[in-house]
Amino acid sequence: MDNRDEVRAFLTSRRAKVSPEQAGIPAYGSRRVAGLRRGEVAALAGVSVEYYTRLERGNLNGVSDSVLEAIAGALRLDDTETAHLHHLARAAGPRPARARARRDKAPEIRPAIHRVLDSMTGVPAFLRNHRFDILAANPLGMALYAPMFAANAVMPVNSMRFTFLDPHAQAFYPEWAQVARSAVAALRIAAARNPDDQHLMHLIGELSMRSESFRGWWAAQDVYVHRHGTKRFRHPAIGELDLDFEALELAGDETLTVLTYSAEPGTPSGDGLELLATWAATQKAVTAPAGD
């Protein structure tokens, strides 16, 4: 896959974010470009202007890790942005056909993973792949994300499509803009790590065509990794919940992640999770076939 456009857009956007003052460079006269000039980045990174220009035009094929680190330092990239730059460089090089085939093949969900999810009775939990498909969830996880599962009774459902294309998403996420923007930044990380995944590229294309918000945030070139944090929900039956989330990558398959949500017992959100469990049990009883 040719990722030169991605590389060009990312490096150009990061260069525009760094002012001469931030880089410790005296700024003389008028400047026609936002942020640093190419020559200034090259000088800070210790490479020639010609070489940096080649990189910024999208040609990262064969670039060394040391040069990437120097460029990252010159552009003041954070750890996530630096890792993203390395992923873009790896994607620019040749990749074995067998590796590409492994990416397209759906990972097998071992029975033990289902058992682990079901054993998490006190916390909502679900299994997600790098395309943000929800592959499995425990009962409390399905109850928490009831608006997402309501329109898609059969898994996998896709949390990106829900966030950007479902009319209920903005009510479900009181801080929708923040959630949506970080979701786009996380999807960009996944795209760089999986450049040959055609299903993922089709998802990005679909969201770009159907969501103006997605298009704008995708163009910003921001990157973000969901590891832990707090997310606010407005559940249609329970009300507002502020839940801490943890993203746990499965050893042996970096494309699969278990996400859990929890709250401190005795807090309003902790009480809300207990109420959610009761509501989920009630819903299950209502929908159970007669005679069960």
C-alpha positions as protocol buffer text, in pm:
chain_id: "A"
residue {
  index: 1
  type: MET
  ca { x: 0 y: 0 z: 0 }
}
residue {
  index: 2
  type: ASP
  ca { x: 130 y: 345 z: -96 }
}
residue {
  index: 3
  type: ASN
  ca { x: 111 y: 560 z: 217 }
}
residue {
  index: 4
  type: ARG
  ca { x: 297 y: 864 z: 87 }
}
residue {
  index: 5
  type: ASP
  ca { x: -7 y: 1089 z: 119 }
}
residue {
  index: 6
  type: GLU
  ca { x: -46 y: 985 z: 483 }
}
residue {
  index: 7
  type: VAL
  ca { x: 320 y: 1052 z: 557 }
}
residue {
  index: 8
  type: ARG
  ca { x: 314 y: 1388 z: 380 }
}
residue {
  index: 9
  type: ALA
  ca { x: 1 y: 1504 z: 563 }
}
residue {
  index: 10
  type: PHE
  ca { x: 127 y: 1389 z: 903 }
}
residue {
  index: 11
  type: LEU
  ca { x: 472 y: 1549 z: 882 }
}
residue {
  index: 12
  type: THR
  ca { x: 337 y: 1871 z: 734 }
}
residue {
  index: 13
  type: SER
  ca { x: 70 y: 1901 z: 1005 }
}
residue {
  index: 14
  type: ARG
  ca { x: 322 y: 1840 z: 1285 }
}
residue {
  index: 15
  type: ARG
  ca { x: 569 y: 2091 z: 1140 }
}
residue {
  index: 16
  type: ALA
  ca { x: 295 y: 2354 z: 1132 }
}
residue {
  index: 17
  type: LYS
  ca { x: 233 y: 2306 z: 1505 }
}
residue {
  index: 18
  type: VAL
  ca { x: 588 y: 2394 z: 1616 }
}
residue {
  index: 19
  type: SER
  ca { x: 673 y: 2764 z: 1639 }
}
residue {
  index: 20
  type: PRO
  ca { x: 1031 y: 2892 z: 1602 }
}
residue {
  index: 21
  type: GLU
  ca { x: 1015 y: 3004 z: 1965 }
}
residue {
  index: 22
  type: GLN
  ca { x: 927 y: 2651 z: 2080 }
}
residue {
  index: 23
  type: ALA
  ca { x: 1219 y: 2514 z: 1878 }
}
residue {
  index: 24
  type: GLY
  ca { x: 1460 y: 2776 z: 2012 }
}
residue {
  index: 25
  type: ILE
  ca { x: 1511 y: 2934 z: 1670 }
}
residue {
  index: 26
  type: PRO
  ca { x: 1524 y: 3313 z: 1630 }
}
residue {
  index: 27
  type: ALA
  ca { x: 1237 y: 3427 z: 1407 }
}
residue {
  index: 28
  type: TYR
  ca { x: 1339 y: 3706 z: 1171 }
}
residue {
  index: 29
  type: GLY
  ca { x: 1114 y: 3883 z: 922 }
}
residue {
  index: 30
  type: SER
  ca { x: 780 y: 3765 z: 787 }
}
residue {
  index: 31
  type: ARG
  ca { x: 712 y: 3391 z: 753 }
}
residue {
  index: 32
  type: ARG
  ca { x: 496 y: 3248 z: 476 }
}
residue {
  index: 33
  type: VAL
  ca { x: 443 y: 2912 z: 646 }
}
residue {
  index: 34
  type: ALA
  ca { x: 285 y: 2815 z: 975 }
}
residue {
  index: 35
  type: GLY
  ca { x: 532 y: 2670 z: 1220 }
}
residue {
  index: 36
  type: LEU
  ca { x: 882 y: 2574 z: 1112 }
}
residue {
  index: 37
  type: ARG
  ca { x: 1033 y: 2579 z: 767 }
}
residue {
  index: 38
  type: ARG
  ca { x: 1163 y: 2254 z: 617 }
}
residue {
  index: 39
  type: GLY
  ca { x: 1519 y: 2378 z: 641 }
}
residue {
  index: 40
  type: GLU
  ca { x: 1477 y: 2449 z: 1011 }
}
residue {
  index: 41
  type: VAL
  ca { x: 1345 y: 2099 z: 1077 }
}
residue {
  index: 42
  type: ALA
  ca { x: 1636 y: 1954 z: 879 }
}
residue {
  index: 43
  type: ALA
  ca { x: 1889 y: 2156 z: 1079 }
}
residue {
  index: 44
  type: LEU
  ca { x: 1733 y: 2053 z: 1410 }
}
residue {
  index: 45
  type: ALA
  ca { x: 1731 y: 1686 z: 1304 }
}
residue {
  index: 46
  type: GLY
  ca { x: 2087 y: 1695 z: 1167 }
}
residue {
  index: 47
  type: VAL
  ca { x: 1996 y: 1594 z: 811 }
}
residue {
  index: 48
  type: SER
  ca { x: 2019 y: 1777 z: 480 }
}
residue {
  index: 49
  type: VAL
  ca { x: 1730 y: 1988 z: 355 }
}
residue {
  index: 50
  type: GLU
  ca { x: 1711 y: 1767 z: 47 }
}
residue {
  index: 51
  type: TYR
  ca { x: 1680 y: 1451 z: 256 }
}
residue {
  index: 52
  type: TYR
  ca { x: 1414 y: 1595 z: 487 }
}
residue {
  index: 53
  type: THR
  ca { x: 1222 y: 1724 z: 185 }
}
residue {
  index: 54
  type: ARG
  ca { x: 1222 y: 1372 z: 43 }
}
residue {
  index: 55
  type: LEU
  ca { x: 1083 y: 1239 z: 372 }
}
residue {
  index: 56
  type: GLU
  ca { x: 813 y: 1503 z: 397 }
}
residue {
  index: 57
  type: ARG
  ca { x: 706 y: 1430 z: 42 }
}
residue {
  index: 58
  type: GLY
  ca { x: 612 y: 1087 z: 171 }
}
residue {
  index: 59
  type: ASN
  ca { x: 912 y: 868 z: 98 }
}
residue {
  index: 60
  type: LEU
  ca { x: 1001 y: 695 z: 426 }
}
residue {
  index: 61
  type: ASN
  ca { x: 1122 y: 375 z: 260 }
}
residue {
  index: 62
  type: GLY
  ca { x: 1455 y: 271 z: 413 }
}
residue {
  index: 63
  type: VAL
  ca { x: 1479 y: 552 z: 667 }
}
residue {
  index: 64
  type: SER
  ca { x: 1667 y: 449 z: 982 }
}
residue {
  index: 65
  type: ASP
  ca { x: 1523 y: 450 z: 1333 }
}
residue {
  index: 66
  type: SER
  ca { x: 1784 y: 704 z: 1440 }
}
residue {
  index: 67
  type: VAL
  ca { x: 1673 y: 950 z: 1171 }
}
residue {
  index: 68
  type: LEU
  ca { x: 1308 y: 897 z: 1266 }
}
residue {
  index: 69
  type: GLU
  ca { x: 1394 y: 973 z: 1628 }
}
residue {
  index: 70
  type: ALA
  ca { x: 1582 y: 1285 z: 1520 }
}
residue {
  index: 71
  type: ILE
  ca { x: 1283 y: 1402 z: 1314 }
}
residue {
  index: 72
  type: ALA
  ca { x: 1051 y: 1328 z: 1607 }
}
residue {
  index: 73
  type: GLY
  ca { x: 1271 y: 1538 z: 1834 }
}
residue {
  index: 74
  type: ALA
  ca { x: 1282 y: 1827 z: 1588 }
}
residue {
  index: 75
  type: LEU
  ca { x: 903 y: 1823 z: 1551 }
}
residue {
  index: 76
  type: ARG
  ca { x: 854 y: 1781 z: 1928 }
}
residue {
  index: 77
  type: LEU
  ca { x: 643 y: 1468 z: 1880 }
}
residue {
  index: 78
  type: ASP
  ca { x: 508 y: 1296 z: 2189 }
}
residue {
  index: 79
  type: ASP
  ca { x: 548 y: 922 z: 2245 }
}
residue {
  index: 80
  type: THR
  ca { x: 227 y: 834 z: 2061 }
}
residue {
  index: 81
  type: GLU
  ca { x: 313 y: 1053 z: 1762 }
}
residue {
  index: 82
  type: THR
  ca { x: 666 y: 912 z: 1750 }
}
residue {
  index: 83
  type: ALA
  ca { x: 533 y: 555 z: 1750 }
}
residue {
  index: 84
  type: HIS
  ca { x: 292 y: 654 z: 1473 }
}
residue {
  index: 85
  type: LEU
  ca { x: 582 y: 789 z: 1265 }
}
residue {
  index: 86
  type: HIS
  ca { x: 765 y: 458 z: 1307 }
}
residue {
  index: 87
  type: HIS
  ca { x: 451 y: 266 z: 1200 }
}
residue {
  index: 88
  type: LEU
  ca { x: 424 y: 483 z: 889 }
}
residue {
  index: 89
  type: ALA
  ca { x: 788 y: 410 z: 808 }
}
residue {
  index: 90
  type: ARG
  ca { x: 739 y: 34 z: 850 }
}
residue {
  index: 91
  type: ALA
  ca { x: 432 y: 47 z: 627 }
}
residue {
  index: 92
  type: ALA
  ca { x: 639 y: 222 z: 358 }
}
residue {
  index: 93
  type: GLY
  ca { x: 871 y: -79 z: 326 }
}
residue {
  index: 94
  type: PRO
  ca { x: 801 y: -417 z: 166 }
}
residue {
  index: 95
  type: ARG
  ca { x: 585 y: -658 z: 366 }
}
residue {
  index: 96
  type: PRO
  ca { x: 559 y: -1034 z: 312 }
}
residue {
  index: 97
  type: ALA
  ca { x: 237 y: -1154 z: 152 }
}
residue {
  index: 98
  type: ARG
  ca { x: 191 y: -1399 z: 439 }
}
residue {
  index: 99
  type: ALA
  ca { x: 190 y: -1112 z: 691 }
}
residue {
  index: 100
  type: ARG
  ca { x: -72 y: -930 z: 485 }
}
residue {
  index: 101
  type: ALA
  ca { x: -288 y: -1242 z: 476 }
}
residue {
  index: 102
  type: ARG
  ca { x: -268 y: -1277 z: 855 }
}
residue {
  index: 103
  type: ARG
  ca { x: -401 y: -923 z: 895 }
}
residue {
  index: 104
  type: ASP
  ca { x: -704 y: -996 z: 678 }
}
residue {
  index: 105
  type: LYS
  ca { x: -786 y: -1321 z: 855 }
}
residue {
  index: 106
  type: ALA
  ca { x: -1027 y: -1277 z: 1145 }
}
residue {
  index: 107
  type: PRO
  ca { x: -860 y: -1381 z: 1473 }
}
residue {
  index: 108
  type: GLU
  ca { x: -1004 y: -1679 z: 1652 }
}
residue {
  index: 109
  type: ILE
  ca { x: -1176 y: -1594 z: 1980 }
}
residue {
  index: 110
  type: ARG
  ca { x: -1079 y: -1867 z: 2220 }
}
residue {
  index: 111
  type: PRO
  ca { x: -1352 y: -2009 z: 2451 }
}
residue {
  index: 112
  type: ALA
  ca { x: -1139 y: -1901 z: 2747 }
}
residue {
  index: 113
  type: ILE
  ca { x: -1180 y: -1537 z: 2644 }
}
residue {
  index: 114
  type: HIS
  ca { x: -1558 y: -1571 z: 2651 }
}
residue {
  index: 115
  type: ARG
  ca { x: -1532 y: -1730 z: 2996 }
}
residue {
  index: 116
  type: VAL
  ca { x: -1316 y: -1444 z: 3122 }
}
residue {
  index: 117
  type: LEU
  ca { x: -1563 y: -1185 z: 2995 }
}
residue {
  index: 118
  type: ASP
  ca { x: -1856 y: -1368 z: 3153 }
}
residue {
  index: 119
  type: SER
  ca { x: -1669 y: -1398 z: 3484 }
}
residue {
  index: 120
  type: MET
  ca { x: -1647 y: -1017 z: 3509 }
}
residue {
  index: 121
  type: THR
  ca { x: -1992 y: -992 z: 3666 }
}
residue {
  index: 122
  type: GLY
  ca { x: -1940 y: -656 z: 3836 }
}
residue {
  index: 123
  type: VAL
  ca { x: -1799 y: -459 z: 3545 }
}
residue {
  index: 124
  type: PRO
  ca { x: -1909 y: -400 z: 3185 }
}
residue {
  index: 125
  type: ALA
  ca { x: -1654 y: -563 z: 2952 }
}
residue {
  index: 126
  type: PHE
  ca { x: -1622 y: -637 z: 2585 }
}
residue {
  index: 127
  type: LEU
  ca { x: -1373 y: -761 z: 2328 }
}
residue {
  index: 128
  type: ARG
  ca { x: -1279 y: -528 z: 2041 }
}
residue {
  index: 129
  type: ASN
  ca { x: -1057 y: -570 z: 1738 }
}
residue {
  index: 130
  type: HIS
  ca { x: -841 y: -307 z: 1564 }
}
residue {
  index: 131
  type: ARG
  ca { x: -1134 y: -213 z: 1338 }
}
residue {
  index: 132
  type: PHE
  ca { x: -1339 y: -126 z: 1649 }
}
residue {
  index: 133
  type: ASP
  ca { x: -1573 y: -418 z: 1587 }
}
residue {
  index: 134
  type: ILE
  ca { x: -1724 y: -545 z: 1912 }
}
residue {
  index: 135
  type: LEU
  ca { x: -1671 y: -921 z: 1887 }
}
residue {
  index: 136
  type: ALA
  ca { x: -1800 y: -1028 z: 2228 }
}
residue {
  index: 137
  type: ALA
  ca { x: -1940 y: -869 z: 2543 }
}
residue {
  index: 138
  type: ASN
  ca { x: -2055 y: -975 z: 2886 }
}
residue {
  index: 139
  type: PRO
  ca { x: -2417 y: -905 z: 2989 }
}
residue {
  index: 140
  type: LEU
  ca { x: -2325 y: -585 z: 3174 }
}
residue {
  index: 141
  type: GLY
  ca { x: -2126 y: -463 z: 2874 }
}
residue {
  index: 142
  type: MET
  ca { x: -2425 y: -515 z: 2647 }
}
residue {
  index: 143
  type: ALA
  ca { x: -2645 y: -337 z: 2900 }
}
residue {
  index: 144
  type: LEU
  ca { x: -2412 y: -37 z: 2921 }
}
residue {
  index: 145
  type: TYR
  ca { x: -2398 y: -3 z: 2542 }
}
residue {
  index: 146
  type: ALA
  ca { x: -2767 y: -82 z: 2496 }
}
residue {
  index: 147
  type: PRO
  ca { x: -2821 y: 198 z: 2238 }
}
residue {
  index: 148
  type: MET
  ca { x: -2542 y: 57 z: 2022 }
}
residue {
  index: 149
  type: PHE
  ca { x: -2661 y: -303 z: 2044 }
}
residue {
  index: 150
  type: ALA
  ca { x: -3029 y: -210 z: 2003 }
}
residue {
  index: 151
  type: ALA
  ca { x: -2994 y: -147 z: 1630 }
}
residue {
  index: 152
  type: ASN
  ca { x: -2756 y: -441 z: 1578 }
}
residue {
  index: 153
  type: ALA
  ca { x: -2876 y: -755 z: 1750 }
}
residue {
  index: 154
  type: VAL
  ca { x: -2602 y: -967 z: 1593 }
}
residue {
  index: 155
  type: MET
  ca { x: -2233 y: -907 z: 1661 }
}
residue {
  index: 156
  type: PRO
  ca { x: -2001 y: -773 z: 1552 }
}
residue {
  index: 157
  type: VAL
  ca { x: -2127 y: -419 z: 1585 }
}
residue {
  index: 158
  type: ASN
  ca { x: -1889 y: -134 z: 1514 }
}
residue {
  index: 159
  type: SER
  ca { x: -1838 y: 140 z: 1771 }
}
residue {
  index: 160
  type: MET
  ca { x: -1705 y: 385 z: 1511 }
}
residue {
  index: 161
  type: ARG
  ca { x: -2020 y: 356 z: 1300 }
}
residue {
  index: 162
  type: PHE
  ca { x: -2228 y: 401 z: 1614 }
}
residue {
  index: 163
  type: THR
  ca { x: -2033 y: 710 z: 1723 }
}
residue {
  index: 164
  type: PHE
  ca { x: -2053 y: 891 z: 1388 }
}
residue {
  index: 165
  type: LEU
  ca { x: -2356 y: 752 z: 1210 }
}
residue {
  index: 166
  type: ASP
  ca { x: -2613 y: 661 z: 1475 }
}
residue {
  index: 167
  type: PRO
  ca { x: -2850 y: 945 z: 1575 }
}
residue {
  index: 168
  type: HIS
  ca { x: -2852 y: 822 z: 1938 }
}
residue {
  index: 169
  type: ALA
  ca { x: -2476 y: 855 z: 1988 }
}
residue {
  index: 170
  type: GLN
  ca { x: -2463 y: 1223 z: 2082 }
}
residue {
  index: 171
  type: ALA
  ca { x: -2724 y: 1174 z: 2355 }
}
residue {
  index: 172
  type: PHE
  ca { x: -2542 y: 863 z: 2480 }
}
residue {
  index: 173
  type: TYR
  ca { x: -2208 y: 1046 z: 2506 }
}
residue {
  index: 174
  type: PRO
  ca { x: -2263 y: 1381 z: 2686 }
}
residue {
  index: 175
  type: GLU
  ca { x: -1908 y: 1477 z: 2583 }
}
residue {
  index: 176
  type: TRP
  ca { x: -1959 y: 1350 z: 2228 }
}
residue {
  index: 177
  type: ALA
  ca { x: -1712 y: 1582 z: 2054 }
}
residue {
  index: 178
  type: GLN
  ca { x: -1428 y: 1476 z: 2284 }
}
residue {
  index: 179
  type: VAL
  ca { x: -1518 y: 1106 z: 2253 }
}
residue {
  index: 180
  type: ALA
  ca { x: -1553 y: 1127 z: 1875 }
}
residue {
  index: 181
  type: ARG
  ca { x: -1231 y: 1320 z: 1819 }
}
residue {
  index: 182
  type: SER
  ca { x: -1026 y: 1079 z: 2029 }
}
residue {
  index: 183
  type: ALA
  ca { x: -1191 y: 789 z: 1845 }
}
residue {
  index: 184
  type: VAL
  ca { x: -1074 y: 931 z: 1510 }
}
residue {
  index: 185
  type: ALA
  ca { x: -722 y: 971 z: 1647 }
}
residue {
  index: 186
  type: ALA
  ca { x: -724 y: 609 z: 1768 }
}
residue {
  index: 187
  type: LEU
  ca { x: -851 y: 489 z: 1430 }
}
residue {
  index: 188
  type: ARG
  ca { x: -558 y: 667 z: 1261 }
}
residue {
  index: 189
  type: ILE
  ca { x: -318 y: 467 z: 1482 }
}
residue {
  index: 190
  type: ALA
  ca { x: -494 y: 146 z: 1376 }
}
residue {
  index: 191
  type: ALA
  ca { x: -472 y: 242 z: 1009 }
}
residue {
  index: 192
  type: ALA
  ca { x: -96 y: 298 z: 1032 }
}
residue {
  index: 193
  type: ARG
  ca { x: -46 y: -36 z: 1207 }
}
residue {
  index: 194
  type: ASN
  ca { x: -263 y: -226 z: 959 }
}
residue {
  index: 195
  type: PRO
  ca { x: -206 y: -59 z: 620 }
}
residue {
  index: 196
  type: ASP
  ca { x: -310 y: -368 z: 419 }
}
residue {
  index: 197
  type: ASP
  ca { x: -643 y: -424 z: 595 }
}
residue {
  index: 198
  type: GLN
  ca { x: -897 y: -349 z: 324 }
}
residue {
  index: 199
  type: HIS
  ca { x: -1193 y: -382 z: 562 }
}
residue {
  index: 200
  type: LEU
  ca { x: -1040 y: -110 z: 779 }
}
residue {
  index: 201
  type: MET
  ca { x: -977 y: 114 z: 478 }
}
residue {
  index: 202
  type: HIS
  ca { x: -1338 y: 68 z: 365 }
}
residue {
  index: 203
  type: LEU
  ca { x: -1458 y: 168 z: 712 }
}
residue {
  index: 204
  type: ILE
  ca { x: -1250 y: 486 z: 699 }
}
residue {
  index: 205
  type: GLY
  ca { x: -1384 y: 560 z: 351 }
}
residue {
  index: 206
  type: GLU
  ca { x: -1743 y: 505 z: 462 }
}
residue {
  index: 207
  type: LEU
  ca { x: -1708 y: 733 z: 764 }
}
residue {
  index: 208
  type: SER
  ca { x: -1536 y: 999 z: 553 }
}
residue {
  index: 209
  type: MET
  ca { x: -1822 y: 1001 z: 302 }
}
residue {
  index: 210
  type: ARG
  ca { x: -2105 y: 996 z: 556 }
}
residue {
  index: 211
  type: SER
  ca { x: -1979 y: 1213 z: 844 }
}
residue {
  index: 212
  type: GLU
  ca { x: -1861 y: 1572 z: 805 }
}
residue {
  index: 213
  type: SER
  ca { x: -1727 y: 1566 z: 1162 }
}
residue {
  index: 214
  type: PHE
  ca { x: -1521 y: 1256 z: 1088 }
}
residue {
  index: 215
  type: ARG
  ca { x: -1376 y: 1414 z: 773 }
}
residue {
  index: 216
  type: GLY
  ca { x: -1267 y: 1725 z: 961 }
}
residue {
  index: 217
  type: TRP
  ca { x: -1102 y: 1541 z: 1248 }
}
residue {
  index: 218
  type: TRP
  ca { x: -940 y: 1285 z: 1017 }
}
residue {
  index: 219
  type: ALA
  ca { x: -774 y: 1569 z: 827 }
}
residue {
  index: 220
  type: ALA
  ca { x: -623 y: 1700 z: 1152 }
}
residue {
  index: 221
  type: GLN
  ca { x: -379 y: 1401 z: 1156 }
}
residue {
  index: 222
  type: ASP
  ca { x: -400 y: 1367 z: 1536 }
}
residue {
  index: 223
  type: VAL
  ca { x: -315 y: 1031 z: 1695 }
}
residue {
  index: 224
  type: TYR
  ca { x: -425 y: 887 z: 2028 }
}
residue {
  index: 225
  type: VAL
  ca { x: -403 y: 554 z: 2210 }
}
residue {
  index: 226
  type: HIS
  ca { x: -692 y: 440 z: 2431 }
}
residue {
  index: 227
  type: ARG
  ca { x: -519 y: 282 z: 2731 }
}
residue {
  index: 228
  type: HIS
  ca { x: -712 y: 414 z: 3031 }
}
residue {
  index: 229
  type: GLY
  ca { x: -918 y: 711 z: 3135 }
}
residue {
  index: 230
  type: THR
  ca { x: -1268 y: 819 z: 3229 }
}
residue {
  index: 231
  type: LYS
  ca { x: -1570 y: 828 z: 3001 }
}
residue {
  index: 232
  type: ARG
  ca { x: -1910 y: 980 z: 3069 }
}
residue {
  index: 233
  type: PHE
  ca { x: -2228 y: 808 z: 2953 }
}
residue {
  index: 234
  type: ARG
  ca { x: -2594 y: 909 z: 2959 }
}
residue {
  index: 235
  type: HIS
  ca { x: -2768 y: 573 z: 2968 }
}
residue {
  index: 236
  type: PRO
  ca { x: -3133 y: 586 z: 2856 }
}
residue {
  index: 237
  type: ALA
  ca { x: -3249 y: 383 z: 3158 }
}
residue {
  index: 238
  type: ILE
  ca { x: -2992 y: 464 z: 3428 }
}
residue {
  index: 239
  type: GLY
  ca { x: -2888 y: 824 z: 3363 }
}
residue {
  index: 240
  type: GLU
  ca { x: -2536 y: 966 z: 3378 }
}
residue {
  index: 241
  type: LEU
  ca { x: -2240 y: 743 z: 3462 }
}
residue {
  index: 242
  type: ASP
  ca { x: -1875 y: 846 z: 3496 }
}
residue {
  index: 243
  type: LEU
  ca { x: -1679 y: 526 z: 3445 }
}
residue {
  index: 244
  type: ASP
  ca { x: -1306 y: 448 z: 3447 }
}
residue {
  index: 245
  type: PHE
  ca { x: -1197 y: 238 z: 3152 }
}
residue {
  index: 246
  type: GLU
  ca { x: -896 y: 13 z: 3100 }
}
residue {
  index: 247
  type: ALA
  ca { x: -788 y: -119 z: 2761 }
}
residue {
  index: 248
  type: LEU
  ca { x: -606 y: -452 z: 2795 }
}
residue {
  index: 249
  type: GLU
  ca { x: -437 y: -586 z: 2482 }
}
residue {
  index: 250
  type: LEU
  ca { x: -436 y: -964 z: 2459 }
}
residue {
  index: 251
  type: ALA
  ca { x: -90 y: -1117 z: 2461 }
}
residue {
  index: 252
  type: GLY
  ca { x: -26 y: -1301 z: 2137 }
}
residue {
  index: 253
  type: ASP
  ca { x: -278 y: -1100 z: 1935 }
}
residue {
  index: 254
  type: GLU
  ca { x: -224 y: -726 z: 1930 }
}
residue {
  index: 255
  type: THR
  ca { x: -538 y: -674 z: 1721 }
}
residue {
  index: 256
  type: LEU
  ca { x: -766 y: -778 z: 2011 }
}
residue {
  index: 257
  type: THR
  ca { x: -835 y: -565 z: 2316 }
}
residue {
  index: 258
  type: VAL
  ca { x: -1050 y: -625 z: 2623 }
}
residue {
  index: 259
  type: LEU
  ca { x: -1211 y: -307 z: 2755 }
}
residue {
  index: 260
  type: THR
  ca { x: -1354 y: -283 z: 3105 }
}
residue {
  index: 261
  type: TYR
  ca { x: -1550 y: -8 z: 3280 }
}
residue {
  index: 262
  type: SER
  ca { x: -1569 y: 40 z: 3655 }
}
residue {
  index: 263
  type: ALA
  ca { x: -1659 y: 290 z: 3925 }
}
residue {
  index: 264
  type: GLU
  ca { x: -1567 y: 339 z: 4290 }
}
residue {
  index: 265
  type: PRO
  ca { x: -1822 y: 157 z: 4510 }
}
residue {
  index: 266
  type: GLY
  ca { x: -2049 y: 390 z: 4702 }
}
residue {
  index: 267
  type: THR
  ca { x: -2025 y: 672 z: 4448 }
}
residue {
  index: 268
  type: PRO
  ca { x: -2322 y: 775 z: 4232 }
}
residue {
  index: 269
  type: SER
  ca { x: -2165 y: 596 z: 3934 }
}
residue {
  index: 270
  type: GLY
  ca { x: -2091 y: 288 z: 4147 }
}
residue {
  index: 271
  type: ASP
  ca { x: -2454 y: 279 z: 4253 }
}
residue {
  index: 272
  type: GLY
  ca { x: -2547 y: 333 z: 3889 }
}
residue {
  index: 273
  type: LEU
  ca { x: -2355 y: 22 z: 3784 }
}
residue {
  index: 274
  type: GLU
  ca { x: -2545 y: -183 z: 4043 }
}
residue {
  index: 275
  type: LEU
  ca { x: -2870 y: -43 z: 3910 }
}
residue {
  index: 276
  type: LEU
  ca { x: -2752 y: -125 z: 3557 }
}
residue {
  index: 277
  type: ALA
  ca { x: -2701 y: -488 z: 3657 }
}
residue {
  index: 278
  type: THR
  ca { x: -3055 y: -502 z: 3796 }
}
residue {
  index: 279
  type: TRP
  ca { x: -3193 y: -339 z: 3481 }
}
residue {
  index: 280
  type: ALA
  ca { x: -3000 y: -586 z: 3261 }
}
residue {
  index: 281
  type: ALA
  ca { x: -3144 y: -881 z: 3454 }
}
residue {
  index: 282
  type: THR
  ca { x: -3494 y: -734 z: 3416 }
}
residue {
  index: 283
  type: GLN
  ca { x: -3446 y: -690 z: 3043 }
}
residue {
  index: 284
  type: LYS
  ca { x: -3325 y: -1048 z: 3010 }
}
residue {
  index: 285
  type: ALA
  ca { x: -3633 y: -1174 z: 3194 }
}
residue {
  index: 286
  type: VAL
  ca { x: -3863 y: -969 z: 2972 }
}
residue {
  index: 287
  type: THR
  ca { x: -3708 y: -1097 z: 2649 }
}
residue {
  index: 288
  type: ALA
  ca { x: -3667 y: -1462 z: 2758 }
}
residue {
  index: 289
  type: PRO
  ca { x: -3887 y: -1710 z: 2564 }
}
residue {
  index: 290
  type: ALA
  ca { x: -4192 y: -1840 z: 2750 }
}
residue {
  index: 291
  type: GLY
  ca { x: -4121 y: -2156 z: 2944 }
}
residue {
  index: 292
  type: ASP
  ca { x: -3755 y: -2071 z: 3022 }
}
